[in-house]
Amino acid sequence: MPRPRRRLVSTCIGSVTAGLLATGAALAAPEENRAEDSGIAMGAYLDYGPNGVTRIRQLSRWLGGKDIRVGHTYLPGDQWAGIEGRVSFLEDWARWRLADDDRMFVLNVPMQARNEERVSDQQVGRLIRAGAQGLYDEHFRRLAERLVSLGVPDTVIVLGWEMNGVTYTHRCRPDPANWKVYWRRIVDVMRTVPGQKFKFDFAPNRGTDAIGWTKCYPGDDYVDIIGMDSYDQDPGQTFDDQISQPYGLQKHVDFARAHRKAISYPEWGLFRRGDNPEYVRRMLGWIEQNKPLYHTITDYCPHGVWQCKQNPQSSKVFRSALTPAVPGPVTPTPVVPTPVVPTPVVPTPVVPTPVVPTPQVPTPEVPTPAVPTPQVPTPAVPTPQVPTPAVPTPQVPTPQVPTPQVPTPAVPTPQVPTPLPEPSTAEPSPVVPSPEVPTPVDPSPSPLEPEPEPSPEAPEPGTPSPEVPKPSPAAPSPVGPAPVTPSPAVPKPEPTPATPLPQPQQPPLNSMQWCVPINFGEWLSKLVGKQSVCVKIDLGEGSGFWPF
């Protein structure tokens, strides 16, 4: 950079006049031909304090709404307190930065106090060596803590700018080796502060100046961006000379590419050659071609194009190049309406369709004959009531119940008289007297010959004639069989010679006889005839039951 006597002092003096002129300039209409926005972060140094923050918005309006993404200021280098960041305007810049995540805050930081007091090279050498030994570490730690506390830990730090020149106390030429050590210590100290995300920008002057700037480069681990300050001044008479000269613009781009670093132009603008629109045009073209991370024009006289009104031609070029292109008004093509010829609508005659009524044929209702369900009477089959004779059992002795007389026609059995039992001393049952046991006959009836004289019988339908055993002639069985349950079958006795059938005895006087008919079924009854079982109870004088 050229050698201004006092950067901050000259800035303040020029700002008053420039501010009055900026009001009218901000309201001027932009040029009609506007370039497309390149998208490169752009800014300007407008003032170090709050006025610089305010003017960003005014510059944006002058550029037709251009987004000013970079805010750029300097810490005062006269005392260590300023280098530590103990200045109030940092708070204004921090608020501006925090208002939009897409913004970038660039802060130039001196490496020595009394930075613009024309200190001799011998004294500068001693200061450099003191810094390399860590004497000034605490100042830079406090600066880092201050920036982090303000919420701008990602600040771009342009540390010891234009170190290859002769203007500032933090210059490199008096002791390049220790100068590089000092740079590294500062970076290490600031990076130890929790929360920091600083980017360190190494930004020499264009050209050789007092020393080739590559001899001051501290190393890739301590540099994030390689910048360059380039004004319209010697060395070089034309812009092409500025590109090709030793340590010129081309060397800058090539060196950064070789070290894989982004480039920047923290300071650029007019200077020794006055209003030079060609320089402005070429410099903007170079920036567009090489795509730096950011660039900021120094906008105060004699360098500026907005606040400085002595460079109108350069101002016009700058404004035209950076004002966003606005599409011109679109002239609508007049739409000539095509005449619509209406097609005559010929009405189609509506022929009414005669409505032929459909005859309503009544559906005859055919009555469904009620077919009565025949009531088939269920025949009541009477259950034969077989009277069970109540046969009283004499107390002493048990009377002999005669076995039903089923005569066997072939073998008649002679009647064996049954002795009468001794009269019972016990009183007879008042209901039924003890019956007289008749002489038993052969119990096996012949199915072929009927009984000569059947006794009167009481019908017992469905009950077959039981087989009864032939009683022993010695004594009658004392057990009286139940009238319903048949006696078990016994071996059939040997047949005896046929004898004439005995004649039925007349029942004695005052005797009683009950006969129960036996039904063998329709088929068997045809073979054996009607049979019956008779029970006689003798109530005669000799029976012992006669009370008269």
ZAMARGU-4260 file (C-alpha; in steps of 0.2 Angstrom, whole numbers, plus 5000, padded with zeros to 4 digits):
<rodrens>
0) 5000/5000/5000 | 5006/5018/4997 | 5012/5027/5013 | 4998/5037/5021 | 5005/5047/5035
5) 4991/5042/5047 | 4978/5030/5040 | 4965/5032/5054 | 4968/5051/5055 | 4966/5054/5036
10) 4951/5042/5036 | 4942/5053/5049 | 4947/5069/5039 | 4941/5063/5023 | 4925/5055/5030
15) 4917/5071/5034 | 4918/5078/5017 | 4914/5061/5009 | 4899/5059/5020 | 4891/5075/5013
20) 4894/5070/4995 | 4888/5052/4998 | 4871/5057/5002 | 4868/5063/4984 | 4878/5049/4976
25) 4867/5036/4985 | 4852/5043/4976 | 4859/5043/4959 | 4852/5031/4946 | 4862/5016/4941
30) 4868/5014/4923 | 4857/5004/4912 | 4870/4991/4907 | 4873/4980/4922 | 4884/4965/4924
35) 4879/4949/4932 | 4883/4946/4950 | 4898/4935/4951 | 4894/4929/4968 | 4911/4934/4975
40) 4910/4941/4993 | 4913/4960/4991 | 4915/4974/5003 | 4923/4991/5006 | 4933/5000/5019
45) 4921/5015/5023 | 4927/5019/5041 | 4934/5010/5055 | 4920/5013/5068 | 4901/5014/5068
50) 4900/5026/5053 | 4908/5012/5043 | 4894/5000/5048 | 4881/5013/5043 | 4888/5017/5026
55) 4888/4999/5021 | 4869/5000/5018 | 4871/5017/5009 | 4884/5009/4997 | 4872/4994/4994
60) 4859/5006/4988 | 4871/5016/4977 | 4875/4999/4969 | 4857/4995/4965 | 4854/4984/4980
65) 4871/4975/4979 | 4874/4963/4993 | 4888/4970/5003 | 4894/4954/5012 | 4911/4959/5019
70) 4913/4972/5033 | 4931/4978/5035 | 4940/4988/5048 | 4957/4990/5057 | 4962/4989/5075
75) 4972/5005/5081 | 4991/5001/5082 | 4997/5015/5093 | 4995/5006/5110 | 4993/4988/5115
80) 4976/4991/5122 | 4969/4994/5105 | 4978/4978/5098 | 4970/4968/5112 | 4953/4974/5105
85) 4948/4986/5119 | 4939/4997/5108 | 4920/5000/5108 | 4918/4999/5089 | 4921/4981/5089
90) 4904/4978/5096 | 4896/4988/5081 | 4904/4977/5069 | 4900/4961/5079 | 4881/4966/5078
95) 4882/4968/5060 | 4891/4952/5057 | 4878/4942/5068 | 4863/4949/5058 | 4867/4938/5043
100) 4875/4921/5043 | 4882/4925/5025 | 4892/4940/5031 | 4911/4940/5034 | 4920/4951/5046
105) 4938/4956/5041 | 4949/4964/5054 | 4967/4970/5051 | 4977/4967/5067 | 4994/4976/5070
110) 5009/4965/5077 | 5017/4980/5086 | 5012/4995/5096 | 5017/5012/5089 | 5014/5004/5072
115) 5015/5020/5061 | 5028/5030/5071 | 5043/5028/5059 | 5052/5016/5070 | 5070/5012/5064
120) 5075/4995/5057 | 5086/4992/5072 | 5073/4995/5084 | 5060/4985/5074 | 5073/4970/5074
125) 5073/4971/5093 | 5054/4971/5094 | 5053/4956/5082 | 5064/4946/5093 | 5055/4950/5108
130) 5039/4944/5100 | 5047/4928/5094 | 5052/4925/5112 | 5034/4926/5118 | 5034/4943/5126
135) 5018/4949/5118 | 5008/4933/5119 | 4996/4939/5132 | 4990/4954/5121 | 4985/4942/5107
140) 4976/4930/5119 | 4966/4944/5126 | 4961/4949/5108 | 4955/4931/5104 | 4945/4930/5120
145) 4937/4947/5116 | 4932/4942/5098 | 4925/4925/5104 | 4915/4934/5118 | 4907/4946/5105
150) 4901/4931/5095 | 4913/4933/5080 | 4925/4918/5082 | 4926/4916/5064 | 4934/4933/5060
155) 4947/4934/5046 | 4963/4941/5054 | 4974/4951/5042 | 4989/4950/5053 | 5004/4961/5051
160) 4998/4967/5033 | 5010/4974/5020 | 5025/4966/5030 | 5036/4967/5014 | 5035/4987/5014
165) 5043/5000/5024 | 5028/5009/5032 | 5023/4999/5048 | 5033/4994/5063 | 5027/4976/5061
170) 5037/4975/5044 | 5047/4960/5040 | 5064/4965/5032 | 5074/4969/5049 | 5073/4951/5054
175) 5063/4939/5042 | 5067/4923/5052 | 5061/4929/5069 | 5047/4938/5060 | 5040/4921/5055
180) 5043/4914/5072 | 5033/4929/5079 | 5019/4926/5067 | 5018/4908/5072 | 5017/4912/5091
185) 5003/4924/5088 | 4993/4911/5078 | 4996/4897/5091 | 4991/4908/5105 | 4975/4914/5097
190) 4970/4896/5092 | 4972/4890/5110 | 4957/4900/5115 | 4941/4889/5116 | 4928/4892/5103
195) 4939/4901/5091 | 4937/4898/5072 | 4949/4912/5066 | 4956/4912/5048 | 4973/4920/5046
200) 4976/4930/5030 | 4994/4934/5025 | 4993/4949/5014 | 5009/4958/5007 | 5010/4973/4995
205) 5010/4969/4977 | 5028/4969/4970 | 5045/4967/4978 | 5044/4983/4989 | 5057/4982/5003
210) 5058/4963/5002 | 5051/4949/4992 | 5036/4944/5002 | 5038/4925/4999 | 5053/4927/5011
215) 5041/4932/5025 | 5029/4918/5022 | 5027/4909/5039 | 5021/4892/5033 | 5005/4883/5027
220) 5001/4877/5045 | 4999/4895/5050 | 4991/4903/5035 | 4973/4900/5029 | 4972/4914/5015
225) 4985/4922/5005 | 4980/4940/5001 | 4988/4955/4992 | 4985/4974/4993 | 4986/4981/4976
230) 4984/5000/4972 | 4987/5009/4955 | 5005/5014/4958 | 5023/5009/4954 | 5030/4997/4951
235) 5023/4995/4934 | 5016/5007/4922 | 5001/4997/4915 | 4990/4984/4923 | 4999/4971/4913
240) 5015/4976/4921 | 5006/4974/4938 | 5002/4956/4933 | 5018/4951/4927 | 5031/4960/4938
245) 5041/4950/4951 | 5030/4947/4966 | 5015/4954/4956 | 4997/4948/4953 | 5002/4933/4944
250) 5015/4927/4956 | 5002/4929/4970 | 4989/4918/4961 | 5002/4905/4957 | 5010/4905/4975
255) 4993/4902/4983 | 4988/4889/4971 | 5005/4880/4974 | 5001/4880/4993 | 4982/4876/4990
260) 4976/4892/4999 | 4962/4904/4995 | 4967/4921/4989 | 4960/4938/4994 | 4962/4957/4990
265) 4959/4965/5007 | 4964/4982/5000 | 4964/4989/4982 | 4960/5006/4973 | 4966/5021/4964
270) 4981/5031/4969 | 4996/5039/4960 | 4988/5040/4943 | 4972/5049/4948 | 4955/5044/4940
275) 4960/5029/4930 | 4944/5019/4924 | 4955/5007/4915 | 4963/5001/4930 | 4946/4999/4939
280) 4940/4989/4924 | 4955/4978/4923 | 4956/4975/4942 | 4938/4970/4943 | 4941/4958/4928
285) 4956/4951/4936 | 4945/4948/4952 | 4931/4940/4942 | 4944/4929/4933 | 4953/4922/4948
290) 4939/4921/4961 | 4946/4927/4977 | 4937/4922/4994 | 4933/4941/4996 | 4939/4958/4990
295) 4937/4976/4998 | 4940/4992/4989 | 4948/5006/5000 | 4934/5019/4998 | 4941/5036/5004
300) 4951/5048/4994 | 4962/5047/4984 | 4958/5028/4983 | 4939/5027/4982 | 4925/5028/4969
305) 4910/5031/4980 | 4914/5043/4994 | 4928/5051/4984 | 4921/5062/4971 | 4937/5066/4962
310) 4937/5050/4952 | 4920/5051/4943 | 4925/5040/4928 | 4932/5026/4939 | 4916/5028/4949
315) 4905/5025/4934 | 4915/5010/4929 | 4914/5002/4946 | 4896/5005/4948 | 4892/4998/4931
320) 4902/4983/4934 | 4895/4978/4952 | 4877/4984/4951 | 4866/4968/4949 | 4859/4966/4932
325) 4840/4970/4932 | 4830/4963/4918 | 4822/4977/4908 | 4804/4980/4907 | 4796/4966/4897
330) 4785/4974/4883 | 4771/4962/4881 | 4767/4957/4863 | 4750/4963/4859 | 4738/4948/4857
335) 4728/4951/4841 | 4712/4942/4845 | 4706/4931/4831 | 4688/4935/4826 | 4677/4922/4831
340) 4664/4919/4818 | 4649/4911/4826 | 4642/4896/4818 | 4624/4898/4816 | 4615/4886/4827
345) 4601/4877/4816 | 4588/4871/4828 | 4584/4852/4826 | 4565/4850/4826 | 4560/4841/4840
350) 4548/4827/4835 | 4538/4822/4850 | 4539/4803/4852 | 4521/4797/4855 | 4519/4789/4871
355) 4510/4773/4869 | 4503/4767/4885 | 4508/4750/4890 | 4491/4741/4894 | 4490/4735/4911
360) 4486/4717/4911 | 4481/4712/4928 | 4489/4697/4934 | 4475/4685/4940 | 4477/4680/4957
365) 4476/4661/4958 | 4471/4656/4976 | 4482/4643/4983 | 4471/4629/4989 | 4472/4626/5007
370) 4476/4607/5008 | 4471/4602/5025 | 4484/4591/5034 | 4475/4575/5038 | 4474/4572/5056
375) 4479/4554/5058 | 4473/4549/5075 | 4486/4540/5085 | 4478/4524/5091 | 4478/4523/5109
380) 4484/4506/5113 | 4478/4502/5130 | 4490/4495/5141 | 4482/4479/5149 | 4480/4482/5167
385) 4485/4465/5174 | 4478/4464/5192 | 4491/4457/5203 | 4482/4447/5216 | 4487/4452/5233
390) 4492/4435/5240 | 4493/4437/5259 | 4508/4427/5266 | 4502/4417/5281 | 4513/4420/5296
395) 4515/4401/5300 | 4518/4391/5289 | 4520/4398/5272 | 4506/4391/5261 | 4511/4382/5245
400) 4506/4392/5230 | 4501/4379/5217 | 4510/4379/5201 | 4499/4383/5186 | 4491/4367/5179
405) 4498/4365/5162 | 4492/4348/5157 | 4503/4338/5146 | 4491/4328/5134 | 4504/4315/5131
410) 4509/4310/5148 | 4496/4314/5162 | 4503/4315/5179 | 4493/4306/5193 | 4487/4318/5206
415) 4496/4316/5222 | 4486/4321/5237 | 4494/4335/5247 | 4493/4333/5266 | 4485/4347/5274
420) 4496/4357/5285 | 4494/4359/5303 | 4482/4373/5308 | 4491/4388/5312 | 4489/4395/5329
425) 4492/4412/5322 | 4478/4422/5317 | 4475/4422/5298 | 4477/4438/5288 | 4460/4447/5288
430) 4461/4451/5269 | 4466/4434/5261 | 4466/4417/5269 | 4479/4404/5265 | 4475/4395/5249
435) 4474/4376/5246 | 4488/4369/5236 | 4481/4358/5223 | 4489/4342/5217 | 4502/4346/5205
440) 4503/4339/5187 | 4516/4338/5174 | 4521/4356/5171 | 4527/4353/5153 | 4512/4357/5142
445) 4511/4348/5125 | 4511/4361/5111 | 4501/4349/5100 | 4486/4343/5112 | 4475/4356/5121
450) 4471/4354/5139 | 4455/4344/5141 | 4446/4357/5152 | 4454/4374/5154 | 4451/4383/5170
455) 4443/4400/5170 | 4457/4412/5167 | 4461/4430/5168 | 4469/4436/5152 | 4487/4441/5153
460) 4492/4447/5136 | 4510/4446/5130 | 4516/4435/5145 | 4522/4418/5139 | 4519/4402/5150
465) 4533/4400/5161 | 4541/4383/5163 | 4540/4377/5181 | 4548/4362/5188 | 4540/4346/5193
470) 4537/4346/5212 | 4543/4331/5222 | 4528/4320/5227 | 4534/4320/5245 | 4530/4337/5250
475) 4524/4353/5242 | 4536/4368/5239 | 4534/4380/5253 | 4538/4394/5242 | 4524/4403/5233
480) 4530/4410/5216 | 4526/4427/5211 | 4512/4427/5198 | 4522/4437/5185 | 4540/4430/5187
485) 4541/4412/5180 | 4550/4398/5190 | 4566/4392/5184 | 4566/4377/5172 | 4570/4360/5179
490) 4574/4343/5171 | 4559/4335/5163 | 4553/4319/5172 | 4553/4303/5164 | 4536/4300/5156
495) 4524/4288/5164 | 4512/4276/5156 | 4497/4285/5149 | 4482/4286/5160 | 4465/4292/5157
500) 4464/4311/5160 | 4457/4315/5177 | 4441/4323/5179 | 4441/4340/5186 | 4437/4341/5204
505) 4422/4351/5209 | 4428/4365/5220 | 4424/4361/5238 | 4411/4371/5247 | 4415/4388/5252
510) 4431/4387/5241 | 4437/4401/5230 | 4446/4400/5214 | 4455/4413/5203 | 4460/4410/5185
515) 4472/4421/5175 | 4471/4418/5156 | 4488/4415/5148 | 4491/4423/5130 | 4504/4415/5120
520) 4502/4426/5105 | 4491/4424/5090 | 4501/4410/5081 | 4505/4400/5097 | 4487/4402/5104
525) 4481/4393/5088 | 4491/4378/5092 | 4488/4376/5111 | 4472/4385/5113 | 4467/4397/5127
530) 4476/4393/5143 | 4475/4400/5160 | 4482/4398/5178 | 4470/4396/5192 | 4473/4398/5210
535) 4461/4390/5223 | 4459/4395/5241 | 4449/4383/5251 | 4438/4391/5264 | 4429/4375/5269
540) 4427/4368/5286 | 4442/4357/5285 | 4454/4371/5279 | 4456/4379/5296 | 4451/4395/5289
545) 4432/4393/5290 | 4426/4404/5304 | 4408/4398/5304
</rodrens>
